[in-house]
Amino acid sequence: MSILVIAEHDNAELKGATLNTIAAAKAIGGDIHVLVAGAGCGAVAEAAAKVDGVSKVILADNAAYEHQLAENVAKLVADLGKDYGHVLAPATTTGKNMLPRAAALLDVQPISDIIAVESADTFKRPIYAGNVIATVQSSDAIKVISVRSTAFDPVAAEGGSAAVESVDIVDDASISSFVGEELAESDRPELTAAKVVISGGRGMQNGDNFEMLYKLADKLGAAVGASRAAVDAGFVPNDMQVGQTGKIVAPDLYIAVGISGAIQHLAGMKDSKVIVAINKDEEAPIFSVADYGLVADLFDAVPELETKL
């Protein structure tokens, strides 16, 4: 049967996580259809139609979907999903919010955060903060799955020529409404898409000291993240959190500064290609996953590193 992939977007741009999710769909096998639900999002549908491996794009352009309210989009996904064998979405904040609701409406059990496809009904997913990998086989008629984007290489954004089909299904659950949003603007790369990530932990001591990391990040073209301890302490906003309860990243280079390496943080970054840790505690757990470790005071090491770049 065909596979329905839910596109991640902001009504203007198709997000990279969609390409990783389509890669997972290709591993399953079958015709791949992409759902673009939003308002004024025709450009996103056109971009999705060009993605390698996509055979059809379904465009649901309506004000009810403008802000990706999970209650509304889940009803749409459930309405369309009954005609598919698999429904996939990125395991992002948006995907995690919407997909379980759609699965409940379809009366199936969702499979979350898969990192590998064994067959059309069997998948691998991490449990216990990534310390155990579970192999899960589903007998549900419709497999509803969220995909850990860092586990799959993205497909090419060009090369496809899928048809775009508009649908006029309007699912407004009328149980939630969009009030407003405060978006942090930055010239740095998006955390989950950056090739280099520099994260600070409790050892940074306060939010002002993160300026050191920002300066270093600007020289490296990196994104800046943080541990849960730093976020909970109010040093930085929670959209910077890396970890099991934050964002999952797997950049080419991950630099952990003043981070001890709690299990929940390691679960969010240990798949990075190269890990560098700077910590004055030589017994810190972060060194167990680091490719390069520097036992030093970060307030000496980071400024020195910046001057060398």
Backbone as CSV, one residue per row, in Angstrom:
resi,resn,N_x,N_y,N_z,CA_x,CA_y,CA_z,C_x,C_y,C_z
1,MET,0.828,-1.200,0.000,0.000,0.000,0.000,0.868,1.257,0.000
2,SER,0.230,2.376,-0.243,0.954,3.641,-0.283,1.295,4.136,1.116
3,ILE,2.235,5.063,1.153,2.708,5.647,2.408,2.395,7.137,2.395
4,LEU,1.817,7.626,3.482,1.527,9.053,3.612,2.543,9.679,4.558
5,VAL,3.275,10.669,4.066,4.257,11.392,4.885,3.701,12.782,5.176
6,ILE,3.690,13.161,6.437,3.197,14.478,6.833,4.364,15.461,6.770
7,ALA,4.228,16.484,5.935,5.318,17.450,5.731,5.454,18.377,6.929
8,GLU,6.682,18.641,7.296,7.013,19.644,8.322,7.337,20.943,7.593
9,HIS,6.635,22.021,7.933,6.841,23.281,7.221,6.319,24.447,8.043
10,ASP,6.573,25.663,7.542,6.103,26.872,8.218,5.229,27.712,7.294
11,ASN,4.581,27.047,6.359,3.727,27.663,5.338,4.514,28.371,4.242
12,ALA,5.825,28.464,4.408,6.654,29.119,3.394,7.763,28.206,2.890
13,GLU,8.242,27.322,3.763,9.424,26.517,3.443,9.235,25.091,3.933
14,LEU,9.636,24.137,3.125,9.625,22.728,3.514,10.834,22.461,4.401
15,LYS,10.610,21.940,5.595,11.697,21.717,6.542,12.474,20.443,6.213
16,GLY,13.752,20.468,6.552,14.638,19.357,6.234,14.209,18.029,6.825
17,ALA,13.543,18.051,7.981,13.124,16.798,8.617,12.193,15.994,7.725
18,THR,11.476,16.677,6.830,10.596,15.973,5.898,11.401,15.074,4.970
19,LEU,12.566,15.535,4.548,13.409,14.752,3.636,13.920,13.490,4.323
20,ASN,14.242,13.588,5.606,14.679,12.407,6.355,13.530,11.416,6.513
21,THR,12.331,11.947,6.725,11.161,11.082,6.902,10.817,10.368,5.596
22,ILE,10.974,11.064,4.484,10.751,10.433,3.180,11.779,9.322,2.952
23,ALA,12.990,9.511,3.451,14.012,8.459,3.352,13.560,7.202,4.096
24,ALA,12.950,7.381,5.255,12.417,6.234,6.008,11.287,5.571,5.230
25,ALA,10.450,6.398,4.588,9.352,5.859,3.782,9.890,5.021,2.615
26,LYS,10.976,5.486,1.999,11.571,4.734,0.892,12.111,3.391,1.374
27,ALA,12.616,3.357,2.614,13.117,2.103,3.174,11.980,1.103,3.393
28,ILE,10.788,1.610,3.662,9.614,0.736,3.830,9.186,0.193,2.476
29,GLY,9.147,1.066,1.468,8.779,0.673,0.115,7.328,0.958,-0.203
30,GLY,7.082,1.424,-1.426,5.723,1.737,-1.853,5.633,3.155,-2.371
31,ASP,4.461,3.497,-2.928,4.246,4.857,-3.400,4.234,5.817,-2.222
32,ILE,4.938,6.934,-2.363,5.042,7.904,-1.272,4.245,9.151,-1.622
33,HIS,3.244,9.451,-0.785,2.461,10.665,-0.934,2.799,11.592,0.232
34,VAL,2.890,12.871,-0.029,3.229,13.851,1.005,2.030,14.762,1.243
35,LEU,1.633,14.903,2.499,0.542,15.813,2.857,1.122,17.138,3.322
36,VAL,0.725,18.213,2.673,1.094,19.568,3.082,-0.180,20.239,3.581
37,ALA,-0.289,20.402,4.895,-1.469,21.029,5.496,-1.064,22.366,6.090
38,GLY,-1.705,23.434,5.639,-1.377,24.763,6.136,-2.283,25.786,5.480
39,ALA,-1.846,27.026,5.476,-2.595,28.109,4.835,-1.619,28.952,4.020
40,GLY,-1.939,29.186,2.762,-1.026,29.913,1.891,0.268,29.170,1.688
41,CYS,0.179,27.851,1.611,1.388,27.015,1.597,1.621,26.349,0.242
42,GLY,1.149,26.981,-0.820,1.336,26.415,-2.151,2.790,26.216,-2.515
43,ALA,3.660,27.129,-2.079,5.090,27.021,-2.390,5.699,25.783,-1.732
44,VAL,5.188,25.441,-0.549,5.683,24.244,0.139,5.295,22.998,-0.650
45,ALA,4.063,22.970,-1.150,3.613,21.831,-1.945,4.451,21.678,-3.210
46,GLU,4.791,22.796,-3.836,5.623,22.749,-5.044,7.009,22.214,-4.725
47,ALA,7.545,22.622,-3.560,8.860,22.118,-3.147,8.792,20.619,-2.859
48,ALA,7.714,20.183,-2.220,7.549,18.761,-1.904,7.427,17.928,-3.173
49,ALA,6.794,18.499,-4.205,6.615,17.776,-5.466,7.941,17.507,-6.162
50,LYS,8.967,18.300,-5.856,10.277,18.143,-6.490,11.180,17.150,-5.760
51,VAL,10.744,16.693,-4.587,11.577,15.800,-3.775,11.674,14.423,-4.428
52,ASP,12.861,13.893,-4.440,13.108,12.580,-5.030,12.298,11.498,-4.312
53,GLY,11.574,10.698,-5.090,10.839,9.566,-4.529,9.381,9.831,-4.235
54,VAL,8.950,11.080,-4.323,7.553,11.419,-4.025,6.718,11.261,-5.292
55,SER,5.597,10.522,-5.194,4.755,10.294,-6.369,3.533,11.194,-6.402
56,LYS,3.118,11.734,-5.233,1.977,12.648,-5.209,2.059,13.539,-3.987
57,VAL,1.620,14.788,-4.151,1.542,15.724,-3.035,0.079,16.088,-2.832
58,ILE,-0.389,15.978,-1.604,-1.762,16.340,-1.248,-1.706,17.674,-0.521
59,LEU,-2.376,18.658,-1.064,-2.354,20.005,-0.499,-3.687,20.317,0.177
60,ALA,-3.637,20.546,1.491,-4.809,20.973,2.256,-4.553,22.402,2.704
61,ASP,-5.025,23.338,1.920,-4.758,24.759,2.164,-6.016,25.408,2.735
62,ASN,-6.001,25.631,4.049,-7.174,26.202,4.702,-6.744,26.883,5.989
63,ALA,-7.463,27.918,6.387,-7.124,28.661,7.602,-7.126,27.777,8.844
64,ALA,-7.880,26.681,8.820,-7.946,25.780,9.976,-6.591,25.131,10.264
65,TYR,-5.729,25.070,9.237,-4.432,24.399,9.393,-3.263,25.383,9.443
66,GLU,-3.558,26.668,9.470,-2.508,27.678,9.350,-1.428,27.534,10.403
67,HIS,-1.831,27.277,11.652,-0.870,27.237,12.753,-0.587,25.810,13.222
68,GLN,-0.922,24.848,12.379,-0.607,23.443,12.670,-1.171,22.992,14.022
69,LEU,-2.365,23.436,14.372,-2.977,22.978,15.619,-3.170,21.468,15.543
70,ALA,-2.639,20.767,16.542,-2.605,19.306,16.490,-3.997,18.695,16.374
71,GLU,-4.971,19.289,17.057,-6.321,18.735,17.040,-6.919,18.761,15.639
72,ASN,-6.634,19.825,14.890,-7.181,19.959,13.537,-6.439,19.079,12.541
73,VAL,-5.108,19.146,12.580,-4.318,18.379,11.621,-4.487,16.876,11.851
74,ALA,-4.606,16.460,13.120,-4.774,15.035,13.428,-6.058,14.489,12.802
75,LYS,-7.129,15.273,12.840,-8.388,14.835,12.229,-8.239,14.697,10.715
76,LEU,-7.517,15.634,10.111,-7.260,15.559,8.668,-6.430,14.324,8.335
77,VAL,-5.375,14.100,9.118,-4.506,12.938,8.889,-5.288,11.641,9.057
78,ALA,-6.171,11.591,10.043,-6.976,10.390,10.253,-7.949,10.173,9.092
79,ASP,-8.531,11.249,8.594,-9.456,11.134,7.459,-8.752,10.587,6.222
80,LEU,-7.558,11.107,5.950,-6.813,10.667,4.780,-6.090,9.347,5.021
81,GLY,-5.625,9.153,6.262,-4.759,8.018,6.583,-5.404,6.659,6.454
82,LYS,-6.747,6.607,6.502,-7.423,5.302,6.438,-7.234,4.611,5.091
83,ASP,-6.771,5.359,4.103,-6.535,4.780,2.782,-5.070,4.393,2.568
84,TYR,-4.269,4.434,3.626,-2.834,4.143,3.507,-2.433,2.999,4.429
85,GLY,-1.314,2.378,4.086,-0.777,1.325,4.939,0.135,1.869,6.018
86,HIS,0.767,3.024,5.748,1.675,3.656,6.699,1.446,5.160,6.694
87,VAL,1.506,5.758,7.864,1.467,7.214,8.006,2.706,7.615,8.795
88,LEU,3.564,8.453,8.204,4.828,8.838,8.827,4.895,10.342,9.032
89,ALA,5.527,10.738,10.121,5.788,12.155,10.379,7.119,12.269,11.102
90,PRO,7.808,13.390,10.944,9.053,13.579,11.706,8.768,13.609,13.203
91,ALA,9.712,13.104,13.995,9.555,13.110,15.460,10.006,14.457,16.014
92,THR,9.380,15.508,15.506,9.637,16.864,15.980,8.567,17.240,16.990
93,THR,8.639,18.455,17.512,7.612,18.917,18.436,6.230,18.833,17.794
94,THR,6.140,19.260,16.535,4.864,19.233,15.827,4.392,17.806,15.597
95,GLY,5.296,16.952,15.120,4.931,15.565,14.853,4.522,14.807,16.100
96,LYS,5.272,14.995,17.176,4.957,14.301,18.430,3.628,14.763,19.016
97,ASN,3.256,15.997,18.728,2.004,16.547,19.229,0.808,16.011,18.450
98,MET,0.983,15.859,17.145,-0.133,15.505,16.281,-0.324,14.007,16.092
99,LEU,0.765,13.268,15.895,0.657,11.888,15.430,-0.088,10.946,16.395
100,PRO,0.172,10.998,17.709,-0.586,10.110,18.602,-2.089,10.375,18.559
101,ARG,-2.491,11.618,18.339,-3.913,11.946,18.227,-4.512,11.294,16.975
102,ALA,-3.744,11.372,15.879,-4.213,10.742,14.640,-4.314,9.230,14.811
103,ALA,-3.342,8.631,15.485,-3.370,7.187,15.720,-4.588,6.786,16.552
104,ALA,-4.916,7.599,17.562,-6.082,7.301,18.392,-7.362,7.357,17.567
105,LEU,-7.447,8.347,16.679,-8.627,8.465,15.825,-8.727,7.298,14.843
106,LEU,-7.582,6.744,14.446,-7.550,5.585,13.547,-7.652,4.265,14.314
107,ASP,-7.637,4.363,15.661,-7.723,3.189,16.542,-6.565,2.218,16.320
108,VAL,-5.352,2.788,16.201,-4.149,1.964,16.101,-3.125,2.484,17.102
109,GLN,-2.102,1.679,17.323,-1.056,2.064,18.271,0.095,2.728,17.534
110,PRO,0.458,3.960,17.920,1.572,4.614,17.230,2.910,3.983,17.604
111,ILE,3.836,4.044,16.676,5.212,3.600,16.924,6.071,4.851,16.859
112,SER,6.701,5.193,17.950,7.375,6.493,18.025,8.881,6.385,17.845
113,ASP,9.417,7.406,17.178,10.861,7.658,17.167,11.665,6.510,16.556
114,ILE,11.247,5.987,15.424,11.997,4.861,14.849,13.345,5.342,14.326
115,ILE,14.327,4.448,14.402,15.673,4.776,13.917,16.115,3.840,12.799
116,ALA,15.311,2.810,12.513,15.648,1.881,11.434,14.392,1.148,10.986
117,VAL,14.393,0.763,9.707,13.292,-0.025,9.139,13.824,-1.413,8.835
118,GLU,13.262,-2.419,9.500,13.652,-3.805,9.245,12.829,-4.402,8.107
119,SER,11.530,-4.091,8.104,10.617,-4.521,7.046,9.399,-3.619,7.116
120,ALA,8.406,-3.913,6.297,7.223,-3.048,6.250,6.443,-3.033,7.557
121,ASP,6.643,-4.031,8.410,5.905,-4.069,9.687,6.809,-4.133,10.911
122,THR,8.127,-4.030,10.707,9.073,-4.183,11.820,10.069,-3.018,11.811
123,PHE,10.238,-2.413,12.981,11.047,-1.195,13.082,11.868,-1.228,14.369
124,LYS,12.941,-0.437,14.384,13.761,-0.306,15.586,13.575,1.082,16.167
125,ARG,13.493,1.139,17.494,13.340,2.421,18.174,14.078,2.367,19.513
126,PRO,14.639,3.503,19.958,15.357,3.500,21.232,14.393,3.565,22.414
127,ILE,14.756,2.883,23.489,14.040,2.999,24.754,15.072,3.176,25.866
128,TYR,14.611,3.524,27.066,15.520,3.772,28.198,16.623,4.753,27.809
129,ALA,16.183,5.905,27.287,17.099,6.993,26.905,18.167,6.545,25.916
130,GLY,17.806,5.594,25.068,18.724,5.150,24.030,19.685,4.061,24.458
131,ASN,19.574,3.606,25.705,20.474,2.551,26.173,20.056,1.171,25.683
132,VAL,18.826,1.047,25.226,18.326,-0.220,24.673,17.618,0.102,23.363
133,ILE,17.845,-0.718,22.360,17.150,-0.567,21.087,16.116,-1.683,20.980
134,ALA,14.849,-1.298,20.897,13.761,-2.269,20.803,13.408,-2.508,19.342
135,THR,13.167,-3.772,18.999,12.647,-4.121,17.677,11.152,-4.367,17.824
136,VAL,10.362,-3.576,17.119,8.913,-3.582,17.294,8.246,-4.051,16.007
137,GLN,7.386,-5.053,16.129,6.611,-5.526,14.979,5.144,-5.196,15.214
138,SER,4.518,-4.602,14.225,3.125,-4.172,14.352,2.225,-4.961,13.427
139,SER,1.084,-5.388,13.970,0.088,-6.089,13.150,-1.076,-5.177,12.793
140,ASP,-0.994,-3.901,13.169,-2.053,-2.953,12.831,-2.160,-2.806,11.314
141,ALA,-3.372,-2.612,10.842,-3.594,-2.438,9.404,-2.936,-1.163,8.903
142,ILE,-2.922,-0.137,9.756,-2.270,1.133,9.413,-1.166,1.383,10.434
143,LYS,0.053,1.496,9.975,1.177,1.779,10.868,1.368,3.295,10.941
144,VAL,1.199,3.840,12.127,1.370,5.278,12.348,2.701,5.473,13.065
145,ILE,3.637,6.166,12.419,5.036,6.139,12.859,5.635,7.536,12.874
146,SER,6.356,7.857,13.959,7.186,9.065,13.943,8.635,8.638,13.726
147,VAL,9.365,9.465,12.988,10.712,9.110,12.524,11.747,10.034,13.154
148,ARG,12.749,9.453,13.794,13.871,10.259,14.286,14.707,10.679,13.078
149,SER,14.655,11.941,12.745,15.248,12.397,11.487,16.758,12.207,11.436
150,THR,17.424,12.265,12.593,18.880,12.134,12.589,19.339,10.721,12.238
151,ALA,18.427,9.749,12.235,18.793,8.358,11.968,18.758,8.015,10.486
152,PHE,18.212,8.912,9.659,18.079,8.639,8.230,18.703,9.783,7.426
153,ASP,19.508,9.432,6.444,20.081,10.449,5.559,18.967,11.025,4.687
154,PRO,18.923,12.342,4.510,17.832,12.946,3.739,17.885,12.552,2.273
155,VAL,16.716,12.458,1.651,16.668,12.239,0.211,16.965,13.571,-0.483
156,ALA,17.193,13.509,-1.771,17.490,14.725,-2.537,16.247,15.602,-2.636
157,ALA,16.450,16.891,-2.448,15.328,17.834,-2.516,14.908,18.116,-3.946
158,GLU,15.709,17.711,-4.911,15.400,17.904,-6.324,15.423,16.560,-7.042
159,GLY,14.762,16.534,-8.189,14.796,15.304,-8.981,13.444,14.657,-9.179
160,GLY,12.458,15.054,-8.380,11.119,14.505,-8.506,10.221,15.404,-9.335
161,SER,9.093,14.872,-9.738,8.119,15.663,-10.502,6.708,15.162,-10.197
162,ALA,6.356,15.186,-8.919,5.060,14.664,-8.485,3.938,15.639,-8.804
163,ALA,2.747,15.090,-8.957,1.559,15.915,-9.163,1.073,16.457,-7.823
164,VAL,0.524,17.663,-7.828,-0.042,18.265,-6.613,-1.561,18.199,-6.715
165,GLU,-2.165,17.564,-5.724,-3.620,17.397,-5.708,-4.196,18.124,-4.496
166,SER,-5.108,19.038,-4.728,-5.722,19.797,-3.626,-6.930,19.045,-3.081
167,VAL,-7.094,19.089,-1.770,-8.271,18.506,-1.122,-8.992,19.607,-0.359
168,ASP,-10.295,19.506,-0.279,-11.074,20.556,0.386,-11.625,20.100,1.726
169,ILE,-10.963,19.117,2.338,-11.382,18.647,3.660,-11.015,19.708,4.697
170,VAL,-11.990,20.161,5.451,-11.747,21.157,6.501,-12.121,20.544,7.839
171,ASP,-11.120,20.190,8.620,-11.347,19.607,9.941,-10.978,20.623,10.999
172,ASP,-11.957,21.301,11.531,-11.746,22.256,12.619,-12.389,21.685,13.868
173,ALA,-11.546,21.183,14.773,-12.068,20.536,15.981,-12.741,21.520,16.924
174,SER,-12.401,22.798,16.800,-13.000,23.869,17.610,-12.777,23.664,19.115
175,ILE,-11.697,23.003,19.470,-11.393,22.814,20.898,-10.079,23.480,21.287
176,SER,-9.427,24.107,20.324,-8.214,24.863,20.621,-8.134,26.017,19.635
177,SER,-7.405,27.042,20.009,-7.245,28.185,19.122,-5.843,28.743,19.280
178,PHE,-5.360,29.345,18.211,-4.029,29.936,18.226,-4.100,31.324,18.862
179,VAL,-3.286,31.551,19.885,-3.286,32.827,20.598,-2.122,33.706,20.146
180,GLY,-0.943,33.145,20.053,0.224,33.922,19.642,1.479,33.097,19.767
181,GLU,2.573,33.634,19.282,3.854,32.948,19.392,4.978,33.964,19.503
182,GLU,6.016,33.568,20.196,7.218,34.386,20.313,8.370,33.585,19.738
183,LEU,8.860,34.022,18.608,9.911,33.292,17.916,11.266,33.934,18.159
184,ALA,12.216,33.103,18.548,13.589,33.597,18.734,14.248,33.700,17.361
185,GLU,14.697,34.891,17.018,15.337,35.098,15.726,16.856,35.041,15.871
186,SER,17.483,34.347,14.950,18.934,34.199,15.012,19.480,34.000,13.610
187,ASP,20.697,34.502,13.400,21.371,34.295,12.126,22.082,32.946,12.099
188,ARG,22.115,32.277,13.240,22.786,30.976,13.309,21.879,29.886,12.728
189,PRO,22.469,28.747,12.353,21.661,27.652,11.788,20.645,27.125,12.803
190,GLU,19.608,26.479,12.281,18.632,25.827,13.150,19.306,24.668,13.872
191,LEU,18.981,24.492,15.143,19.677,23.530,16.001,19.664,22.117,15.419
192,THR,18.504,21.657,14.959,18.399,20.276,14.488,18.989,20.064,13.099
193,ALA,19.318,21.149,12.402,19.851,21.018,11.040,21.318,21.418,10.930
194,ALA,21.891,21.963,11.997,23.262,22.475,11.951,24.287,21.353,11.837
195,LYS,25.367,21.620,11.123,26.451,20.648,11.013,27.389,20.711,12.215
196,VAL,27.376,21.849,12.913,28.170,22.009,14.132,27.253,22.556,15.224
197,VAL,27.307,21.944,16.397,26.495,22.393,17.535,27.405,22.563,18.747
198,ILE,27.273,23.699,19.416,27.996,23.948,20.665,26.951,24.081,21.767
199,SER,27.057,23.260,22.797,26.076,23.293,23.881,26.745,23.596,25.210
200,GLY,26.024,24.359,26.035,26.511,24.679,27.372,25.632,24.052,28.434
201,GLY,26.238,23.772,29.572,25.497,23.143,30.664,25.500,23.976,31.923
202,ARG,25.251,23.296,33.020,25.189,23.979,34.321,26.500,24.679,34.650
203,GLY,27.597,24.155,34.102,28.908,24.752,34.356,29.068,26.154,33.808
204,MET,28.152,26.588,32.942,28.222,27.958,32.413,27.890,28.996,33.495
205,GLN,27.236,28.547,34.557,26.943,29.344,35.762,25.813,30.366,35.610
206,ASN,25.711,31.020,34.467,24.595,31.938,34.251,24.415,32.189,32.751
207,GLY,23.315,32.834,32.404,23.005,33.073,30.999,23.976,34.002,30.309
208,ASP,24.511,34.975,31.043,25.446,35.926,30.437,26.690,35.227,29.901
209,ASN,27.106,34.165,30.575,28.316,33.459,30.152,28.126,32.705,28.831
210,PHE,26.871,32.513,28.408,26.632,31.871,27.112,27.135,32.731,25.958
211,GLU,27.405,34.034,26.233,27.963,34.898,25.197,29.266,34.324,24.651
212,MET,30.012,33.628,25.514,31.249,32.986,25.062,30.954,31.968,23.963
213,LEU,29.897,31.210,24.178,29.537,30.179,23.207,29.003,30.799,21.925
214,TYR,28.241,31.894,22.062,27.709,32.565,20.876,28.852,33.071,19.992
215,LYS,29.874,33.648,20.610,31.008,34.159,19.840,31.744,33.017,19.133
216,LEU,31.913,31.915,19.855,32.577,30.749,19.275,31.732,30.176,18.140
217,ALA,30.427,30.136,18.353,29.519,29.590,17.339,29.549,30.430,16.071
218,ASP,29.639,31.737,16.218,29.656,32.612,15.043,30.895,32.360,14.185
219,LYS,31.997,32.014,14.818,33.220,31.736,14.069,33.159,30.377,13.364
220,LEU,32.395,29.454,13.960,32.313,28.099,13.411,31.071,27.887,12.547
221,GLY,30.212,28.901,12.464,28.946,28.729,11.748,28.076,27.691,12.414
222,ALA,28.090,27.692,13.746,27.420,26.652,14.520,26.121,27.134,15.150
223,ALA,25.298,26.168,15.545,24.117,26.446,16.356,24.503,26.279,17.819
224,VAL,23.751,26.924,18.705,24.032,26.840,20.134,22.878,26.131,20.839
225,GLY,23.229,25.132,21.635,22.249,24.383,22.416,22.573,24.452,23.886
226,ALA,21.830,23.679,24.676,22.025,23.685,26.119,21.522,22.381,26.710
227,SER,22.021,22.072,27.890,21.527,20.907,28.609,20.238,21.281,29.343
228,ARG,19.539,20.267,29.817,18.300,20.531,30.555,18.596,21.311,31.829
229,ALA,19.730,21.019,32.452,20.083,21.717,33.696,20.219,23.214,33.451
230,ALA,20.822,23.593,32.326,21.001,25.013,32.000,19.657,25.673,31.703
231,VAL,18.772,24.932,31.041,17.445,25.468,30.729,16.619,25.615,32.006
232,ASP,16.640,24.577,32.836,15.868,24.615,34.088,16.351,25.726,35.014
233,ALA,17.641,26.038,34.924,18.200,27.103,35.762,17.874,28.491,35.213
234,GLY,17.278,28.542,34.023,16.888,29.819,33.434,17.998,30.529,32.674
235,PHE,19.089,29.808,32.381,20.192,30.439,31.662,19.784,30.813,30.230
236,VAL,19.039,29.904,29.577,18.639,30.072,28.178,17.219,29.561,28.004
237,PRO,16.532,29.935,26.911,15.167,29.450,26.677,15.135,27.957,26.367
238,ASN,13.971,27.332,26.599,13.911,25.872,26.456,13.950,25.390,25.009
239,ASP,13.813,26.287,24.022,13.929,25.817,22.645,15.382,25.508,22.279
240,MET,16.307,25.778,23.201,17.714,25.442,22.975,18.089,24.100,23.592
241,GLN,17.155,23.458,24.267,17.491,22.237,25.003,17.758,21.058,24.076
242,VAL,18.884,20.401,24.321,19.252,19.180,23.614,19.110,18.019,24.592
243,GLY,18.422,16.961,24.164,18.276,15.818,25.054,16.997,15.059,24.775
244,GLN,16.773,14.045,25.581,15.599,13.190,25.402,14.304,13.992,25.477
245,THR,14.257,14.999,26.336,13.061,15.826,26.468,13.222,17.158,25.728
246,GLY,14.260,17.249,24.904,14.483,18.450,24.103,14.601,18.074,22.641
247,LYS,15.635,18.561,21.985,15.831,18.284,20.570,16.907,17.222,20.379
248,ILE,16.663,16.348,19.424,17.628,15.300,19.092,18.504,15.812,17.957
249,VAL,19.809,15.821,18.167,20.730,16.330,17.144,21.801,15.286,16.846
250,ALA,22.301,15.331,15.626,23.407,14.443,15.240,24.290,15.169,14.229
251,PRO,24.923,16.265,14.649,25.748,17.046,13.727,27.080,16.360,13.433
252,ASP,27.819,16.938,12.506,29.165,16.420,12.222,30.086,16.659,13.416
253,LEU,29.867,17.767,14.136,30.697,18.104,15.295,29.804,18.621,16.422
254,TYR,29.926,18.010,17.601,29.178,18.450,18.777,30.181,18.799,19.870
255,ILE,30.109,20.030,20.339,31.029,20.481,21.395,30.211,20.707,22.661
256,ALA,30.495,19.918,23.689,29.781,20.009,24.965,30.648,20.763,25.964
257,VAL,30.145,21.899,26.430,30.924,22.765,27.320,30.241,22.833,28.687
258,GLY,30.945,22.361,29.713,30.384,22.426,31.066,29.167,21.554,31.248
259,ILE,29.090,20.467,30.495,27.968,19.523,30.572,28.483,18.225,31.167
260,SER,27.870,17.774,32.246,28.346,16.561,32.918,28.037,15.307,32.107
261,GLY,26.885,15.306,31.431,26.548,14.155,30.587,25.512,13.248,31.196
262,ALA,24.427,13.825,31.703,23.326,13.001,32.225,22.744,12.158,31.094
263,ILE,22.153,11.019,31.453,21.639,10.082,30.446,20.682,10.767,29.484
264,GLN,19.797,11.630,30.029,18.791,12.243,29.157,19.429,13.204,28.146
265,HIS,20.583,13.784,28.490,21.275,14.641,27.519,21.997,13.791,26.480
266,LEU,22.653,12.739,26.923,23.381,11.872,25.997,22.436,11.286,24.951
267,ALA,21.188,11.007,25.345,20.212,10.436,24.417,19.934,11.367,23.252
268,GLY,20.174,12.656,23.434,19.865,13.619,22.394,21.017,13.990,21.503
269,MET,22.257,13.500,21.805,23.396,13.943,20.996,24.460,12.873,20.754
270,LYS,24.288,11.686,21.299,25.388,10.721,21.226,25.590,10.115,19.837
271,ASP,24.667,10.393,18.898,24.854,9.925,17.523,25.626,10.931,16.673
272,SER,26.111,12.008,17.287,26.913,12.990,16.568,28.177,12.320,16.025
273,LYS,28.638,12.799,14.872,29.791,12.154,14.225,31.054,12.281,15.083
274,VAL,31.351,13.509,15.548,32.510,13.752,16.413,32.030,14.546,17.624
275,ILE,32.379,14.073,18.818,31.961,14.729,20.062,33.192,15.223,20.806
276,VAL,33.176,16.499,21.145,34.247,17.114,21.924,33.661,17.581,23.248
277,ALA,34.299,17.233,24.353,33.803,17.616,25.671,34.841,18.449,26.410
278,ILE,34.388,19.545,27.015,35.240,20.384,27.860,34.607,20.430,29.241
279,ASN,35.303,19.879,30.232,34.767,19.822,31.588,35.927,19.710,32.573
280,LYS,35.816,20.393,33.701,36.911,20.338,34.663,36.881,19.082,35.525
281,ASP,35.753,18.313,35.454,35.638,17.064,36.203,36.010,15.903,35.293
282,GLU,37.162,15.318,35.532,37.625,14.246,34.648,36.779,12.987,34.753
283,GLU,35.923,12.904,35.795,35.045,11.747,35.965,33.665,11.975,35.333
284,ALA,33.466,13.110,34.686,32.157,13.434,34.114,31.761,12.384,33.069
285,PRO,30.511,11.915,33.112,30.053,10.879,32.172,30.162,11.280,30.700
286,ILE,30.190,12.572,30.418,30.261,13.027,29.029,31.517,12.499,28.344
287,PHE,32.580,12.279,29.117,33.825,11.805,28.526,33.713,10.361,28.022
288,SER,32.698,9.626,28.499,32.531,8.235,28.057,32.048,8.154,26.613
289,VAL,31.442,9.225,26.096,30.979,9.211,24.704,31.788,10.158,23.823
290,ALA,32.684,10.925,24.441,33.440,11.939,23.683,34.574,11.306,22.883
291,ASP,34.750,11.798,21.667,35.902,11.392,20.859,37.151,12.141,21.315
292,TYR,36.945,13.396,21.759,38.040,14.207,22.273,37.567,14.856,23.569
293,GLY,38.348,14.744,24.594,37.995,15.338,25.879,39.093,16.256,26.386
294,LEU,38.680,17.401,26.913,39.624,18.345,27.500,39.221,18.598,28.943
295,VAL,40.063,18.178,29.873,39.815,18.436,31.290,40.412,19.803,31.610
296,ALA,39.540,20.792,31.687,39.997,22.163,31.904,38.827,23.022,32.348
297,ASP,39.164,24.182,32.913,38.138,25.160,33.274,37.630,25.800,31.983
298,LEU,36.322,25.703,31.749,35.766,26.212,30.493,35.997,27.714,30.322
299,PHE,36.108,28.444,31.445,36.299,29.893,31.356,37.707,30.250,30.893
300,ASP,38.611,29.269,30.935,39.942,29.446,30.341,39.979,28.864,28.926
301,ALA,39.374,27.680,28.762,39.490,26.941,27.501,38.709,27.576,26.362
302,VAL,37.478,28.031,26.613,36.643,28.549,25.524,37.203,29.842,24.936
303,PRO,37.581,30.826,25.772,38.183,32.041,25.182,39.473,31.753,24.428
304,GLU,40.262,30.813,24.922,41.500,30.465,24.234,41.210,29.814,22.890
305,LEU,40.199,28.934,22.888,39.803,28.286,21.634,39.324,29.315,20.625
306,GLU,38.587,30.287,21.090,38.062,31.326,20.180,39.195,32.134,19.547
307,THR,40.207,32.465,20.365,41.318,33.265,19.838,42.144,32.493,18.820
308,LYS,42.132,31.161,18.926,42.918,30.326,17.991,42.215,30.181,16.651
309,LEU,40.919,30.433,16.615,40.150,30.237,15.370,40.278,31.440,14.453
